[in-house]
Amino acid sequence: MERLYDKLIVLAAAAAAGVAFAPRAATVACLLVGATATFLVEACRIPTHRMPTALPVGVCALALAAPEAAFALPLATYDLAGSSHRTLLVSPVLALVATSRATVVPVAAAVLLVGLTVAACLLAWRTETTLAQRLANRRERDDLAARSQALEVQNRELRDKRELEVRVAVLEERSRIAREIHDNVGHLLTRAHLQAKAYQVVFAKDERARQAFEALGDNLSEALDTVRASVHDLHDDHIDLAAQIERIAAESGLPVQCRLEATAAPPEVAACLRAVAREALSNSARHAVARDVSLSLVEHPGFWQLTIENDDAGGRGTTAEVAARGGMGLISLEERVQALGGTFRAGPIDGGVQPGGWRVFASIPKRRMT
């Protein structure tokens, strides 16, 4: 729009000069040709963003044939000043020199046209500079918006990671407290309860002493049940298996695509699945150049299922060699899974030797955990 406003101003000034110094039909016709050409230039710039130079150069050529067209030269100069071929500005200069010698255009009009041409050139440069600066500001604003969005994503990822670490740390601390209570307080209460039962037998003939030890044994039994319930609440029902598996995947340094559809599991199941995930990802990092690693943890109505696959992109040995080097770890994992009544498999995905990918599969039933 700025260029249209500038051209309207230049057109009005050129028309006023033409009416004042050469009020003829030829002057009006040449001004109409110049106005049509300059607005056609704007119409061509909209879809292509290029400045067509043929139209303003044609107006300059018309001025050589018809001196009245000199009054349209400021419009042609405006278009040529805004084009990338600014050497063509010599065209209106030559046209002005030629028309200044014609008797049709007075000397005063020629001087005025020179001033209008220079003013149109300066106006075009000023507008182009403004538009270029506006475009640069818009790009800078878009870049700032993109960087701001990237920072928001990074902050959100850092916040989620921090929350995950805090949650896992809380769960680990709860598990540690549960183990301490179970191993220390629970064993002490159990021993005291057994002693109370033993003293009931020892003092079976002393009714008062036997009743006292019986009441003590009942209290110890109730305390032991309370401790067991507390340990169960701390350790069993609040183990966020998905969070722990996600942290193991993040710490592996591999591009792991996680699908986590199981959140809670008994402590022995969670410990076994964590060990499987850690060993499988460790083998993928040490013995394969894996470009794609997928981890799937799913809880079905009757069992938990963990599957880890990688593309085993070569470079560190075949899958058979990986199995040979990691045999002890795989055997240990298989024994742990089988101890819970589950199934463990590790081997090439397609059954071949190279490359085909590598899969670790573990399934633990729920019925055995009841």
C-alpha atoms as one frame of an Amber mdcrd trajectory, in Angstrom:
protein
   0.000   0.000   0.000   2.889   2.382   0.664   3.993   2.129  -2.960   0.469
   2.860  -4.200   0.257   5.933  -1.977   3.629   7.127  -3.261   2.563   6.631
  -6.891  -0.674   8.524  -6.351   1.331  11.432  -4.944   3.788  11.352  -7.860
   0.922  11.019 -10.362  -0.895  14.007  -8.861   2.253  16.156  -9.000   3.032
  15.082 -12.588  -0.565  15.730 -13.684  -0.511  19.185 -12.112   2.750  19.998
 -13.922   1.355  18.708 -17.213  -1.857  20.734 -16.924   0.118  23.816 -15.935
   2.794  23.703 -18.669   1.314  21.608 -21.508  -2.494  21.485 -21.298  -3.027
  19.328 -24.381  -4.798  16.069 -25.150  -1.451  14.409 -25.896  -0.271  15.271
 -22.387  -3.361  13.705 -20.818  -3.014  10.630 -23.017   0.645  10.195 -22.096
  -0.160  10.587 -18.398  -2.861   7.930 -18.715  -0.372   5.596 -20.414   2.196
   6.239 -17.691  -0.374   5.722 -14.914  -1.620   2.508 -16.528   1.937   1.206
 -16.868   2.922   2.005 -13.287  -0.195   0.376 -11.796   0.291  -2.668 -14.041
   3.747  -2.934 -12.491   2.132  -3.203  -9.039  -0.331  -5.795 -10.327   2.568
  -7.881 -11.660   4.537  -7.551  -8.389   1.774  -9.050  -6.239   1.980 -12.685
  -7.478   5.663 -12.772  -8.458   7.300 -10.265  -6.069   9.418  -9.131  -9.044
   9.602  -5.728 -10.631   8.826  -5.872 -14.389  11.131  -3.314 -16.022   9.721
  -3.447 -19.558   6.770  -1.164 -18.750   8.720   1.778 -17.202  11.416   1.475
 -19.884   8.632   1.608 -22.486   7.358   4.838 -20.958  10.872   6.299 -21.222
  11.019   5.239 -24.886   7.612   6.861 -25.457   9.008  10.128 -24.110  11.646
  10.071 -26.869   8.887   9.875 -29.493   6.304  12.091 -27.795   7.721  14.884
 -25.621   4.412  15.132 -23.726   5.247  11.736 -22.186   7.988  13.461 -20.193
   5.342  14.252 -17.569   4.990  10.468 -16.968   8.737  10.016 -16.438   8.544
  10.484 -12.599   6.268   7.432 -12.439   8.662   5.385 -14.582  11.591   6.577
 -12.462   9.803   5.453  -9.284   9.403   1.918 -10.677  12.984   1.686 -11.948
  14.389   2.966  -8.638  12.601   0.153  -6.821  13.812  -2.586  -9.172  16.952
  -4.684  -8.893  18.249  -3.307 -12.228  18.937   0.226 -11.085  21.296   0.814
 -13.999  18.123   1.282 -16.047  17.688   4.630 -14.283  19.725   5.996 -17.155
  16.588   5.612 -19.322  14.556   8.445 -17.717  17.704  10.581 -17.585  18.223
  10.231 -21.327  14.520  10.867 -21.917  14.654  14.047 -19.825  17.697  15.272
 -21.713  15.992  14.602 -25.034  12.677  16.236 -24.092  14.368  19.279 -22.550
  15.556  20.228 -26.053  12.057  20.025 -27.489  10.073  23.208 -27.892   6.940
  21.403 -26.714   8.196  21.275 -23.123   9.167  24.666 -21.640  12.426  25.036
 -19.754  10.603  25.654 -16.479   8.627  22.462 -17.005  11.833  20.550 -17.722
  13.389  21.840 -14.491  10.241  20.889 -12.578  10.265  17.426 -14.144  13.877
  16.930 -13.089  12.895  17.806  -9.526   9.886  15.481  -9.622  12.023  12.666
 -11.052  14.626  13.040  -8.326  11.901  13.233  -5.690  10.243  10.065  -7.087
  13.584   8.244  -7.004  14.223   9.242  -3.384  10.655   8.355  -2.417  11.032
   4.906  -3.994  14.290   4.240  -2.156  12.793   5.389   1.127   9.753   3.126
   0.701  11.867   0.103  -0.320  14.093   0.611   2.709  11.053   0.840   4.966
   9.501  -2.310   3.507  12.790  -4.208   3.761  13.185  -3.159   7.397   9.598
  -4.148   8.116  10.209  -7.569   6.539  13.397  -7.986   8.576  11.498  -7.043
  11.747   8.792  -9.571  10.917  11.382 -12.306  10.369  13.112 -11.391  13.599
   9.801 -11.520  15.402   9.084 -14.949  13.930  12.558 -16.146  14.937  12.020
 -14.847  18.461   8.646 -16.582  18.612  10.209 -19.839  17.391  13.029 -19.583
  19.942  10.494 -18.783  22.648   8.464 -21.869  21.757  11.630 -23.979  21.714
  12.557 -22.655  25.163   9.070 -23.428  26.427   9.382 -26.989  25.131  12.806
 -27.357  26.765  11.503 -25.921  30.035   8.540 -28.270  29.937  10.822 -31.245
  29.275  13.138 -30.190  32.096  10.174 -29.714  34.404   8.769 -33.113  33.509
  12.184 -34.703  33.970  12.599 -33.039  37.351   9.150 -34.168  38.440   9.953
 -37.687  37.267  13.216 -37.721  39.200  11.495 -36.402  42.323   8.728 -38.978
  42.010  11.189 -41.828  41.512  13.315 -40.579  44.420  10.227 -40.497  46.653
   9.292 -44.011  45.588  12.796 -45.281  46.233  12.830 -43.638  49.645   9.469
 -45.185  50.479  10.821 -48.559  49.403  13.924 -48.066  51.548  11.816 -47.146
  54.572   9.608 -50.167  53.960  12.656 -52.445  53.837  14.036 -50.929  57.043
  10.745 -51.444  58.833  10.400 -54.979  57.524  13.990 -56.018  58.247  14.406
 -54.324  61.649  11.134 -53.471  63.389   9.276 -56.413  61.872  11.900 -58.940
  62.946  12.071 -57.482  66.460   8.304 -57.635  66.856   8.245 -61.184  65.509
  10.928 -62.257  67.969   9.093 -60.561  70.855   5.862 -62.247  69.824   7.534
 -65.661  69.800   9.054 -64.973  73.210   5.634 -64.043  74.573   4.228 -67.330
  73.241   7.127 -69.215  74.798   6.605 -67.572  78.193   2.958 -68.588  78.066
   4.114 -72.206  77.951   6.732 -71.663  80.640   4.241 -70.046  83.038   1.335
 -72.291  82.142   0.777 -73.129  85.822   0.754 -69.468  86.886  -2.573 -68.233
  85.600  -1.899 -64.535  86.189   1.504 -64.647  84.472   0.145 -66.719  81.605
  -2.717 -64.262  81.007  -0.282 -61.335  81.106   1.994 -62.939  78.510  -1.061
 -63.859  76.433  -2.216 -60.218  76.420   1.319 -59.132  75.541   1.399 -61.626
  72.699  -1.916 -60.334  71.366  -0.648 -56.753  71.464   2.566 -57.758  69.703
   0.555 -59.652  67.085  -1.608 -56.573  66.467   1.499 -54.377  66.234   3.064
 -56.842  63.797  -0.070 -56.758  61.607   0.016 -52.944  61.656   3.668 -52.921
  60.622   2.956 -55.368  57.807   0.082 -53.189  56.571   2.299 -50.102  56.678
   5.043 -51.877  54.774   2.492 -53.025  52.224   1.198 -49.479  51.780   4.692
 -48.030  51.428   6.272 -50.640  49.239   3.675 -52.683  47.436   0.754 -50.522
  46.385   2.732 -47.399  45.449   5.488 -48.649  43.165   5.257 -46.578  40.001
   6.742 -49.087  37.602   6.238 -46.886  34.528   8.183 -44.009  36.061  11.085
 -46.269  36.975  11.212 -47.900  33.529  11.060 -44.462  31.911  14.025 -43.293
  33.972  16.022 -46.405  33.027  15.296 -45.704  29.355  16.320 -42.053  29.722
  19.579 -42.992  31.457  20.502 -45.551  28.791  21.554 -42.879  26.294  19.677
 -44.653  23.489  16.844 -43.280  21.308  14.192 -45.337  23.103  10.548 -45.072
  22.046   8.580 -46.003  25.178   5.064 -47.373  25.329   4.194 -47.605  29.016
   0.740 -48.950  29.839   1.456 -50.393  33.286   1.854 -48.216  36.357   1.759
 -50.378  39.486   3.160 -53.816  40.201   4.195 -55.842  43.253   7.764 -55.118
  44.396   9.200 -58.443  43.243   7.625 -58.066  39.789   8.752 -54.445  39.500
  12.303 -55.352  40.518  12.426 -58.171  37.964  11.091 -56.032  35.100  13.492
 -53.212  35.988  16.379 -55.646  35.842  15.250 -56.948  32.449  14.911 -53.434
  31.038  18.276 -52.317  32.400  20.141 -55.363  31.110  18.469 -55.274  27.675
  19.182 -51.570  27.150  22.712 -51.991  28.431  23.350 -54.769  25.909  21.885
 -52.626  23.134  24.238 -49.787  24.043  27.363 -51.959  24.372  26.971 -54.577
  21.647  24.935 -52.876  18.878  24.810 -49.599  17.027  21.069 -49.280  17.484
  19.357 -46.504  15.571  15.886 -47.473  16.734  14.983 -48.971  20.129  11.413
 -49.615  21.244  10.265 -50.528  24.742   6.761 -51.739  25.496   5.449 -52.340
  29.024   1.845 -53.549  29.078  -0.355 -54.786  31.898  -2.915 -57.357  30.755
  -5.674 -58.790  32.945  -3.594 -61.858  33.704   0.051 -60.853  33.312   2.649
 -58.104  32.843   4.547 -58.063  29.576   7.816 -56.276  28.762   9.236 -56.232
  25.215  12.420 -54.445  24.124  13.522 -54.434  20.482  16.348 -52.760  18.598
  17.369 -52.729  14.946  20.885 -53.999  15.815  22.427 -51.830  13.092  25.750
 -53.640  13.180  29.209 -52.379  13.941  29.685 -54.221  17.223  29.057 -57.823
  16.388  26.220 -60.063  15.375  23.338 -60.981  17.587  24.880 -64.392  18.141
  28.054 -62.758  19.416  25.991 -60.469  21.633  24.276 -63.508  23.110  27.643
 -65.154  23.712  29.092 -62.102  25.462  25.955 -61.361  27.465  25.053 -64.955
  28.227  25.431 -64.768  31.995  23.250 -61.698  32.203  20.564 -63.257  30.040
  20.667 -66.507  32.011  20.324 -64.590  35.278  17.342 -62.673  33.928  15.710
 -65.875  32.727  16.085 -67.434  36.178  14.569 -64.384  37.875  11.580 -64.341
  35.530  11.028 -68.083  35.820  11.187 -67.825  39.624   8.044 -65.681  39.380
   6.393 -68.218  37.089   7.025 -66.134  33.979   8.479 -66.585  30.508  11.699
 -65.036  29.215  13.006 -64.974  25.641  15.994 -63.190  24.082  17.190 -63.553
  20.507  17.103 -62.308  16.922  13.743 -61.002  15.788  13.731 -62.865  12.476
  15.589 -65.915  13.764  18.618 -65.220  11.566  22.188 -64.497  12.453  22.637
 -60.993  10.970  21.272 -58.387  11.256  17.462 -58.523  11.664  17.250 -56.878
  15.072  17.232 -58.197  18.620  14.287 -58.760  20.974  14.083 -59.297  24.728
  10.708 -60.523  25.960   9.509 -61.109  29.534   6.035 -62.080  30.702   5.082
 -62.532  34.384   1.627 -63.875  35.328  -0.485 -62.307  38.050  -2.036 -65.528
  39.277   1.269 -66.663  40.766   1.578 -63.434  42.757  -1.591 -63.896  44.750
